[in-house]
Structure formats: C-alpha cells, structure tokens
Amino acid sequence: MHIRVGDLVEVIAGADRFSMDGTPTRARVLQVVQGRRKVIVEGVNRVYKLVRRTQQTPQGGRLSKEMPIDISNVKLVCPECNQATRTGARFLEDGSKERYCKKCGKGIGQISPPKARRAKKAGS
C-alpha cells in the first residue's frame, strides 16, 4: 500500500473532505487495515458508539471514535512540496525500493531493504 501509519494525508472524498473553514482536511494516519484496504485517520469519520456500563468502563454512555475510510478517499501529502500527490515505487542503485512523489520526484521513504539482484551493475 502507498500509505503507512504516521503519514500526513488529505481527504479527497466523503463528508469530511473540507474542514469548517473550507480548506481540505489534512490529518495523520492512525492505523492501516490491510485486508480491507481501509485507513483510520485522526479526527475523520467520527461516530458515536454507545457503551454499556461495565467494570472496564464504569462511566458508560456515548464514546466518540474514528471509523475506517477507504484508502482511495485519501491522498498522501508530500513532505517536500507539501501537496497532495500520487506516489510511485522505484528501485535505487543499491537495490532498495522506495516511495516517491509523482509531482516533485523526491523520495518519501524506503519500502524494502537492498537486494543484490536489484542492484545496478558498476559497468552498466
């Protein structure tokens, strides 16, 4: 997946697309649900869940929590150019794989460690 925990993302679809002042909503990713292609974003898609009084939650009542949204409804914000962008994957000279910004071309982070079979030869 092109989005990881801790990334800054911009919501591009849904009810939480814009904040109260009309700017696009930007927030951090709290959790990635791999099998369902969903992400939980801080402060986005909040719902009230009614909790019964138990020994673990003696107060009970309404609990506000974030629910997952589809990964296609968010775009990664590039830390270099500070714009919401698509990402790509490329191999570096040492054989490691990294994510990169499609707008500015800068590397965002490493995906996999170096592999000898993907390393570029010195003569080529």
C-alpha positions, -999 to +999 in steps of 0.1 A: +000+000+000+011+035-007+000+049+027+016+040+061+009+047+097+020+082+107+018+097+071+001+130+066-029+126+043-055+148+027-091+136+025-103+139-011-138+124-009-165+119+017-183+140+043-150+151+060-134+164+028-134+200+039-129+214+074-151+241+089-131+269+073-134+254+038-098+241+035-092+204+026-089+182+057-053+171+065-046+146+093-023+118+104-030+081+097-035+062+130-040+027+116-040+008+082-064-021+078-045-042+052-071-068+043-099-044+037-079-015+021-090+010+047-073+036+069-082+052+102-074+089+100-072+112+131-104+132+135-120+119+103-153+099+101-161+102+138-191+084+151-208+080+185-207+045+199-230+037+228-211+019+256-228+000+283-216+005+319-191-023+328-162-027+352-138-016+324-159+014+315-177+025+347-189+057+332-206+043+301-225+065+277-215+079+243-180+073+231-168+092+201-143+073+179-128+073+144-141+047+119-122+034+089-124+051+055-114+036+021-078+042+011-090+056-022-105+085-004-072+099+008-040+112-009-006+113+006+008+148+013+045+150+002+067+163+030+089+181+004+065+200-018+036+200+008+010+190-018-014+161-020+001+137-046+001+103-060+030+081-052+052+057-071+077+030-063+112+028-078+144+009-072+176+027-062+212+019-073+218-002-041+187-024-049+164-009-022+129+001-031+114+035-021+082+055-024+085+088-043+063+118-050+049+119-086+049+157-086+084+167-073+102+133-077+116+133-042+119+101-022+094+097+007+106+066+024+121+032+019+097+002+012+121-027+012+158-032+021+185-036-005+186-067-026+216-078-045+197-089-076+181-055-080+214-035-075+227-017-106+260-031-120+290-008-119+297-012-156+262-006-169 
